[in-house]
């Protein structure tokens, strides 16, 4: 129990990744010490700052001091829907503009403390308050690991309801920001 309390940072700051943020200690391990999510660690350590400066994807981090303990990466995207999701979208002949959550990860020492949910809420707020009012954008999308589908559903995302999508290793989920208050 004392070890669990030690894992909880005093105050987590959420903001865009900075050049001085410490990323080399970030790890996503399972309880048995395995690392099936190694690409998420590698992205943060090797690519996130470069992608950010090149404006390819923006990464927002949860910090304990200057140490990154979680992050979310978003970029522009689009989604083609096989069936309209709402009456007001019927007949739209193009793919819908979207923001894509490309990466979401929390350091294994800080999991189950709500940081992943805070990062998703932070990204949704950016899209809702900054992007949607200034740029055509209707959805937030994510290719969710099957193990994270329930997490995203709790955050308001909907699984694209096709057999082909449900069979994918990382099924597409979406949040209609046009319906957010």
MIPA-603203 format. One record per residue: x, y, z of N, C-alpha, C in turn; residue number from 1; residue in one letter. Coordinates in steps of 0.1 Angstrom, whole numbers, m for minus. Layout:
# MIPA-603203
ATOM|nxx|nyy|nzz|caxx|cayy|cazz|cxx|cyy|czz|i|aa
ATOM|X|Y|Z|X|Y|Z|X|Y|Z|NUM|A
...
END
This chain:
# MIPA-603203
ATOM|nxx|nyy|nzz|caxx|cayy|cazz|cxx|cyy|czz|i|aa
ATOM|8|m12|0|0|0|0|9|13|0|1|X
ATOM|19|12|8|28|24|8|35|26|m6|2|X
ATOM|38|15|m13|43|16|m26|33|22|m36|3|X
ATOM|20|19|m35|10|25|m43|9|40|m40|4|X
ATOM|10|44|m28|9|58|m25|21|66|m30|5|X
ATOM|32|59|m30|44|66|m35|43|68|m50|6|X
ATOM|36|60|m57|34|61|m72|26|73|m76|7|X
ATOM|17|77|m67|8|89|m70|16|102|m69|8|X
ATOM|18|109|m80|25|122|m80|16|132|m72|9|X
ATOM|23|141|m66|17|152|m58|7|160|m67|10|X
ATOM|12|164|m79|3|171|m88|8|169|m102|11|X
ATOM|m1|164|m110|3|162|m124|0|174|m133|12|X
ATOM|10|179|m140|8|190|m149|6|184|m163|13|X
ATOM|m5|190|m170|m7|185|m184|m4|197|m193|14|X
ATOM|4|194|m203|8|205|m213|15|198|m225|15|X
ATOM|17|207|m235|25|202|m247|39|198|m243|16|X
ATOM|44|188|m249|57|183|m246|68|194|m248|17|X
ATOM|77|195|m240|88|204|m241|102|198|m244|18|X
ATOM|111|206|m249|124|200|m252|132|195|m240|19|X
ATOM|129|200|m228|136|196|m216|129|185|m208|20|X
ATOM|117|181|m213|110|171|m206|118|157|m206|21|X
ATOM|119|151|m194|126|138|m193|117|127|m198|22|X
ATOM|122|120|m209|114|109|m214|121|96|m213|23|X
ATOM|134|96|m210|142|83|m211|138|73|m200|24|X
ATOM|132|78|m189|128|68|m178|114|63|m180|25|X
ATOM|107|67|m190|93|63|m192|93|48|m196|26|X
ATOM|84|40|m190|83|26|m193|68|21|m192|27|X
ATOM|64|13|m201|51|6|m201|54|m8|m200|28|X
ATOM|53|m14|m188|55|m28|m186|43|m34|m180|29|X
ATOM|41|m47|m182|30|m54|m176|35|m58|m161|30|X
ATOM|25|m63|m154|29|m68|m140|40|m78|m140|31|X
ATOM|41|m86|m150|52|m96|m150|65|m91|m156|32|X
ATOM|65|m78|m158|78|m72|m163|79|m72|m178|33|X
ATOM|69|m77|m185|70|m78|m200|67|m64|m206|34|X
ATOM|70|m62|m219|67|m49|m225|61|m51|m239|35|X
ATOM|48|m55|m239|42|m56|m252|39|m43|m259|36|X
ATOM|40|m32|m251|37|m19|m257|50|m11|m259|37|X
ATOM|61|m18|m262|74|m12|m265|73|m1|m275|38|X
ATOM|65|m2|m286|64|9|m296|60|22|m290|39|X
ATOM|51|22|m279|47|34|m273|58|41|m265|40|X
ATOM|66|33|m259|78|38|m252|88|44|m262|41|X
ATOM|90|36|m273|100|41|m283|95|54|m289|42|X
ATOM|82|55|m292|77|67|m298|80|79|m289|43|X
ATOM|77|78|m277|80|89|m267|95|93|m267|44|X
ATOM|103|83|m266|117|85|m264|125|89|m276|45|X
ATOM|120|85|m288|127|88|m300|120|98|m309|46|X
ATOM|107|98|m310|100|105|m320|91|117|m316|47|X
ATOM|86|116|m304|75|126|m300|80|140|m301|48|X
ATOM|92|144|m296|96|158|m297|99|162|m311|49|X
ATOM|104|153|m319|107|156|m334|93|158|m341|50|X
ATOM|84|149|m339|71|151|m345|64|164|m341|51|X
ATOM|66|167|m328|60|179|m323|66|192|m330|52|X
ATOM|79|192|m331|85|204|m337|83|204|m352|53|X
ATOM|81|193|m359|78|193|m373|63|195|m376|54|X
ATOM|55|196|m365|40|197|m366|34|186|m374|55|X
ATOM|39|174|m372|33|162|m378|23|156|m368|56|X
ATOM|26|156|m355|17|152|m345|20|160|m332|57|X
ATOM|10|164|m325|13|171|m312|11|162|m301|58|X
ATOM|21|162|m292|21|153|m280|19|162|m268|59|X
ATOM|10|157|m260|7|164|m247|11|154|m236|60|X
ATOM|17|159|m226|22|150|m215|17|153|m202|61|X
ATOM|17|143|m193|14|144|m179|28|144|m173|62|X
ATOM|31|153|m164|44|155|m158|44|154|m143|63|X
ATOM|54|147|m138|57|147|m124|70|154|m123|64|X
ATOM|70|167|m120|82|176|m121|84|178|m136|65|X
ATOM|96|174|m141|98|174|m156|99|161|m162|66|X
ATOM|95|151|m154|95|137|m159|82|133|m164|67|X
ATOM|82|129|m177|69|124|m184|65|111|m178|68|X
ATOM|52|111|m173|46|99|m167|34|94|m175|69|X
ATOM|31|102|m186|20|98|m195|19|107|m206|70|X
ATOM|14|103|m217|13|112|m229|2|108|m238|71|X
ATOM|m3|117|m246|m12|115|m257|m8|123|m269|72|X
ATOM|m8|117|m281|m4|123|m293|m16|124|m303|73|X
ATOM|m18|136|m308|m29|138|m317|m25|144|m330|74|X
ATOM|m32|141|m341|m29|147|m354|m42|147|m362|75|X
ATOM|m41|154|m374|m53|155|m382|m55|142|m389|76|X
ATOM|m68|139|m392|m71|127|m399|m85|129|m406|77|X
ATOM|m91|118|m410|m104|118|m416|m110|104|m414|78|X
ATOM|m123|104|m415|m130|91|m413|m141|90|m424|79|X
ATOM|m141|78|m430|m152|75|m440|m162|66|m433|80|X
ATOM|m174|71|m433|m185|63|m426|m193|56|m436|81|X
ATOM|m196|43|m433|m204|35|m443|m219|38|m441|82|X
ATOM|m223|43|m429|m237|46|m427|m237|59|m419|83|X
ATOM|m246|68|m421|m246|80|m414|m249|77|m399|84|X
ATOM|m242|85|m390|m244|83|m376|m255|91|m370|85|X
ATOM|m258|101|m377|m269|110|m372|m276|116|m385|86|X
ATOM|m289|119|m383|m296|125|m394|m290|137|m401|87|X
ATOM|m284|145|m393|m278|158|m399|m265|155|m407|88|X
ATOM|m260|142|m407|m248|139|m415|m252|131|m427|89|X
ATOM|m265|128|m429|m269|120|m440|m266|128|m453|90|X
ATOM|m261|121|m463|m259|127|m476|m246|135|m478|91|X
ATOM|m238|135|m467|m225|142|m468|m216|133|m477|92|X
ATOM|m211|138|m489|m205|129|m498|m190|127|m496|93|X
ATOM|m184|133|m486|m169|132|m484|m166|125|m471|94|X
ATOM|m153|123|m470|m148|117|m457|m149|129|m447|95|X
ATOM|m152|125|m434|m154|135|m424|m140|139|m418|96|X
ATOM|m138|152|m416|m126|156|m409|m126|152|m395|97|X
ATOM|m114|148|m390|m113|143|m377|m99|146|m371|98|X
ATOM|m98|145|m358|m85|145|m351|m83|131|m346|99|X
ATOM|m71|125|m348|m68|112|m344|m59|111|m332|100|X
ATOM|m64|103|m322|m55|100|m311|m46|89|m316|101|X
ATOM|m33|92|m319|m24|82|m324|m17|74|m313|102|X
ATOM|m15|80|m302|m8|73|m291|m14|78|m278|103|X
ATOM|m15|69|m269|m19|72|m255|m12|62|m246|104|X
ATOM|m4|66|m237|4|57|m228|6|64|m214|105|X
ATOM|6|55|m204|9|59|m191|20|50|m185|106|X
ATOM|30|56|m179|41|49|m173|36|38|m164|107|X
ATOM|42|26|m164|36|15|m156|36|18|m141|108|X
ATOM|44|27|m136|44|30|m122|32|40|m118|109|X
ATOM|25|45|m128|15|55|m126|1|51|m132|110|X
ATOM|0|38|m135|m12|33|m141|m23|31|m130|111|X
ATOM|m35|31|m135|m47|30|m126|m49|41|m117|112|X
ATOM|m44|53|m120|m45|65|m111|m53|76|m118|113|X
ATOM|m58|73|m130|m67|82|m137|m60|91|m147|114|X
ATOM|m47|90|m149|m40|99|m158|m44|96|m172|115|X
ATOM|m46|84|m177|m50|82|m190|m63|89|m194|116|X
ATOM|m73|88|m184|m85|95|m186|m83|110|m187|117|X
ATOM|m75|115|m178|m72|130|m178|m66|134|m191|118|X
ATOM|m57|126|m197|m51|129|m210|m61|129|m221|119|X
ATOM|m70|120|m221|m81|119|m231|m90|131|m230|120|X
ATOM|m94|135|m218|m102|147|m215|m95|159|m220|121|X
ATOM|m82|160|m217|m74|172|m221|m74|173|m237|122|X
ATOM|m72|162|m244|m72|162|m259|m86|166|m264|123|X
ATOM|m96|160|m258|m110|163|m262|m113|178|m260|124|X
ATOM|m108|184|m249|m110|198|m246|m102|207|m257|125|X
ATOM|m90|203|m261|m83|210|m271|m91|210|m284|126|X
ATOM|m96|198|m288|m104|197|m301|m116|205|m300|127|X
ATOM|m124|204|m289|m136|211|m287|m135|226|m286|128|X
ATOM|m125|230|m279|m124|245|m276|m114|252|m285|129|X
ATOM|m105|245|m291|m95|252|m300|m96|249|m315|130|X
ATOM|m98|236|m318|m98|232|m332|m112|234|m338|131|X
ATOM|m122|228|m332|m136|228|m337|m141|242|m341|132|X
ATOM|m139|252|m332|m144|266|m335|m136|273|m347|133|X
ATOM|m124|268|m351|m116|275|m361|m113|266|m373|134|X
ATOM|m115|253|m372|m112|244|m383|m123|234|m384|135|X
ATOM|m127|231|m397|m138|221|m398|m133|207|m393|136|X
ATOM|m140|202|m383|m136|190|m376|m149|184|m369|137|X
ATOM|m152|172|m372|m164|166|m366|m162|155|m356|138|X
ATOM|m151|148|m358|m149|136|m349|m135|135|m343|139|X
ATOM|m134|128|m332|m121|124|m327|m121|109|m329|140|X
ATOM|m110|103|m335|m110|89|m337|m98|83|m331|141|X
ATOM|m99|70|m328|m87|62|m323|m88|48|m328|142|X
ATOM|m77|42|m331|m76|28|m334|m72|22|m320|143|X
ATOM|m82|17|m313|m80|13|m300|m75|m2|m299|144|X
ATOM|m66|m4|m290|m63|m18|m287|m75|m24|m281|145|X
ATOM|m78|m37|m285|m90|m43|m280|m91|m42|m265|146|X
ATOM|m80|m43|m258|m80|m42|m243|m84|m28|m238|147|X
ATOM|m84|m18|m247|m88|m4|m243|m101|0|m247|148|X
ATOM|m109|m9|m254|m122|m5|m260|m131|0|m249|149|X
ATOM|m132|m7|m238|m140|m3|m226|m136|10|m221|150|X
ATOM|m123|12|m219|m118|25|m214|m123|37|m223|151|X
ATOM|m122|35|m236|m126|46|m245|m142|47|m245|152|X
ATOM|m149|36|m244|m163|37|m243|m167|45|m230|153|X
ATOM|m161|44|m219|m163|51|m207|m161|66|m210|154|X
ATOM|m152|69|m219|m149|83|m222|m158|89|m233|155|X
ATOM|m168|81|m237|m178|86|m247|m176|82|m261|156|X
ATOM|m166|74|m264|m163|69|m277|m172|58|m281|157|X
ATOM|m175|56|m294|m183|46|m299|m175|37|m308|158|X
ATOM|m177|24|m307|m170|14|m316|m177|15|m329|159|X
ATOM|m170|16|m340|m176|16|m354|m182|2|m355|160|X
ATOM|m195|2|m357|m203|m11|m357|m204|m18|m370|161|X
ATOM|m192|m23|m374|m192|m32|m386|m184|m45|m382|162|X
ATOM|m187|m56|m388|m181|m68|m385|m166|m67|m388|163|X
ATOM|m163|m61|m399|m149|m59|m403|m141|m51|m393|164|X
ATOM|m147|m41|m388|m140|m32|m378|m138|m40|m365|165|X
ATOM|m149|m47|m360|m148|m54|m348|m138|m65|m348|166|X
ATOM|m135|m71|m360|m125|m81|m361|m110|m76|m362|167|X
ATOM|m109|m63|m363|m95|m57|m364|m88|m58|m351|168|X
ATOM|m75|m60|m351|m67|m60|m338|m68|m47|m330|169|X
ATOM|m70|m36|m338|m72|m23|m332|m84|m16|m338|170|X
ATOM|m96|m19|m333|m108|m14|m340|m109|1|m338|171|X
ATOM|m115|7|m349|m118|21|m349|m129|25|m340|172|X
ATOM|m126|36|m332|m137|41|m323|m137|56|m326|173|X
ATOM|m149|63|m324|m150|77|m326|m158|84|m316|174|X
ATOM|m156|97|m315|m164|106|m306|m169|117|m315|175|X
ATOM|m182|119|m316|m188|129|m324|m187|142|m316|176|X
ATOM|m178|151|m319|m176|163|m312|m187|173|m315|177|X
ATOM|m195|171|m326|m206|179|m329|m217|178|m319|178|X
ATOM|m217|167|m311|m227|165|m301|m223|169|m287|179|X
ATOM|m210|174|m286|m206|178|m273|m210|192|m270|180|X
ATOM|m214|195|m258|m219|208|m254|m209|219|m255|181|X
END
